[in-house]
Amino acid sequence: MLAPGFADPVHDAQATFRAVMDALARPGLPRPLTPGLTPPAPLTPELAAVALTLTDADTPVWLDAGLAAAPAVAAYLRFHTGAPLTEDPAEAAFALISDPARCPPLGAFAPGTPAYPDTSTTLVFALETITAGEGLCLTGPGIRGTARVALAPLPEGFVAQLAENRAGFPLGVDLILTAPGRVAGLPRSTVVTEA
């Protein structure tokens, strides 16, 4: 039995889109995200909401090992989005990561090209927690002064990977960070340091 998508596809997708865009425009500031979805595990409601909102038949999606091992997840995404699944992270427009601690290096994903930096991969993490006001220190566009955000769990060497990702600006990946009921953004333009 295929799990349903959005109850109100137009308005639910619009609300998710606004939350994600606000999160990317104000890095490190979590926004509420309550999609009301019950997708097959280990796909979280927040990961599903971002996928249903931002992916379509023209956006190849890469699934991490946990998601790829669950046939119901692939069936759910194919049915509700039409997005093709790829096994090569460098070919993905979006990468859904259910286990961020085991995420491949950011350099394994498409950074875009000088002519088309927007062809990079956007990674969508399913974190356990996003806590504003503590943790990593963020500066850059969309941030007045500095912002602090604690994220868990994270890949090994995450801050160093983000620095390497930002060094190639305007190339590089962007990150959409989800946790139960929340979404935050880390665009490639953000400088992230240990607090």
Legacy VTK file of the C-alpha trace (Angstrom):
# vtk DataFile Version 3.0
C-alpha trace
ASCII
DATASET POLYDATA
POINTS 195 float
0.000 0.000 0.000
1.563 3.293 -1.142
1.622 6.003 1.510
-0.240 9.169 0.506
1.478 12.412 -0.420
0.354 15.886 0.611
-3.303 16.113 1.676
-3.551 19.477 -0.128
-0.782 19.254 -2.751
-0.822 22.891 -3.894
-0.979 24.593 -0.513
1.210 22.062 1.317
3.909 22.318 -1.367
3.697 26.115 -1.265
4.100 26.134 2.529
7.077 23.775 2.323
8.648 25.829 -0.474
8.302 29.047 1.562
9.823 27.405 4.636
12.799 26.067 2.652
13.392 29.362 0.821
13.186 31.315 4.099
15.642 28.856 5.678
18.128 29.278 2.823
17.724 33.078 2.828
18.457 33.254 6.585
21.085 30.556 7.180
21.119 28.966 10.600
17.645 30.199 11.527
15.331 27.179 11.810
11.870 27.522 10.329
8.831 25.423 11.270
8.046 22.565 8.881
5.084 20.332 9.706
4.183 18.510 6.501
1.660 16.029 7.912
3.126 13.140 5.904
3.672 9.503 6.893
6.166 8.234 4.291
7.788 4.810 4.459
10.728 4.586 6.882
13.489 5.626 6.996
12.211 8.550 4.887
11.205 11.206 7.416
8.135 13.424 6.910
10.425 16.441 6.470
12.658 14.729 3.878
9.531 13.601 2.048
8.054 17.112 2.100
11.203 18.633 0.580
11.341 15.902 -2.076
7.655 16.257 -2.979
8.067 20.029 -3.231
11.393 20.422 -5.055
11.868 17.325 -7.222
10.234 16.267 -10.454
10.934 14.236 -13.590
13.841 16.545 -14.493
15.695 16.328 -11.160
17.723 13.147 -10.566
17.690 12.124 -6.901
20.385 10.183 -5.040
19.408 8.204 -1.936
21.819 7.327 0.859
22.326 3.660 1.769
19.497 3.516 4.307
16.940 5.017 1.933
18.197 3.043 -1.074
17.807 -0.216 0.892
14.069 0.399 1.354
12.156 -0.368 -1.884
9.068 1.371 -0.491
10.992 4.662 -0.368
11.923 4.476 -4.059
8.346 3.541 -4.969
6.973 6.443 -2.893
9.306 9.005 -4.470
8.791 7.725 -8.018
5.013 7.803 -7.644
4.708 11.196 -5.960
7.490 13.094 -7.768
8.387 11.226 -10.956
12.033 11.977 -10.149
14.556 9.519 -11.593
16.838 7.873 -9.040
20.585 7.811 -9.659
23.275 5.723 -7.990
25.931 8.358 -8.766
25.933 11.264 -6.285
27.712 13.461 -8.855
24.695 13.147 -11.192
22.107 14.127 -8.582
20.193 17.399 -8.488
19.078 16.435 -4.973
20.545 13.985 -2.462
18.371 12.697 0.366
20.425 11.758 3.414
18.663 9.837 6.196
21.925 9.156 8.073
24.014 12.358 7.951
26.825 10.862 10.036
27.532 8.482 7.140
27.082 10.995 4.313
29.709 10.733 1.561
32.136 13.671 1.392
30.527 16.836 0.041
33.089 16.719 -2.770
31.427 13.543 -4.110
28.406 15.596 -5.214
28.086 17.888 -8.239
29.468 21.396 -7.548
27.955 22.870 -10.718
29.979 24.393 -13.545
31.343 27.929 -14.016
28.665 28.583 -16.653
25.908 26.901 -14.628
26.663 26.933 -10.895
22.983 26.154 -10.287
23.509 22.620 -11.633
25.070 21.607 -8.320
23.576 19.046 -5.954
21.387 20.182 -3.077
21.804 17.846 -0.106
18.840 17.339 2.211
19.818 16.008 5.639
17.461 14.344 8.126
18.994 15.433 11.428
17.823 14.503 14.892
18.112 18.067 16.204
18.505 21.644 15.000
18.973 24.094 17.873
19.350 27.839 17.299
21.581 29.983 19.498
24.360 27.481 20.200
26.868 25.296 18.355
28.425 26.282 15.033
29.085 29.938 14.215
27.706 31.170 10.867
28.467 34.368 8.964
27.742 35.525 5.440
24.844 36.676 3.247
21.472 36.661 4.981
23.013 36.748 8.473
23.156 39.932 10.528
26.460 39.681 12.358
26.682 36.025 13.297
24.237 33.181 13.854
24.694 30.070 15.975
23.141 26.706 15.318
23.719 23.239 16.769
23.169 20.332 14.383
23.274 16.628 15.184
24.369 14.188 13.980
26.908 15.481 11.459
29.477 13.808 9.180
33.084 13.544 10.310
35.009 16.731 9.516
31.826 18.586 8.530
33.135 22.121 9.181
36.295 21.440 7.154
34.180 20.017 4.330
32.003 23.139 4.348
35.115 25.353 4.177
36.385 23.394 1.172
32.923 23.595 -0.412
32.818 27.383 0.062
36.356 27.853 -1.299
35.090 27.099 -4.805
32.280 29.669 -4.666
30.180 30.261 -6.763
30.519 26.511 -7.273
29.594 24.139 -4.453
26.685 22.296 -2.924
23.884 23.754 -0.828
22.385 22.025 2.196
18.808 21.876 3.413
18.782 20.614 6.996
15.647 19.031 8.414
14.763 17.748 11.860
11.383 16.845 13.345
9.163 19.881 12.734
12.017 22.110 11.518
14.082 23.104 8.505
17.251 25.208 8.259
19.542 26.137 5.393
23.273 26.199 4.773
23.879 27.687 1.328
27.352 27.488 -0.179
27.891 31.210 0.563
27.780 30.693 4.338
31.007 30.676 6.369
30.792 28.037 9.096
33.271 27.781 11.963
33.455 25.873 15.220
32.122 27.977 18.079
LINES 1 196
195 0 1 2 3 4 5 6 7 8 9 10 11 12 13 14 15 16 17 18 19 20 21 22 23 24 25 26 27 28 29 30 31 32 33 34 35 36 37 38 39 40 41 42 43 44 45 46 47 48 49 50 51 52 53 54 55 56 57 58 59 60 61 62 63 64 65 66 67 68 69 70 71 72 73 74 75 76 77 78 79 80 81 82 83 84 85 86 87 88 89 90 91 92 93 94 95 96 97 98 99 100 101 102 103 104 105 106 107 108 109 110 111 112 113 114 115 116 117 118 119 120 121 122 123 124 125 126 127 128 129 130 131 132 133 134 135 136 137 138 139 140 141 142 143 144 145 146 147 148 149 150 151 152 153 154 155 156 157 158 159 160 161 162 163 164 165 166 167 168 169 170 171 172 173 174 175 176 177 178 179 180 181 182 183 184 185 186 187 188 189 190 191 192 193 194
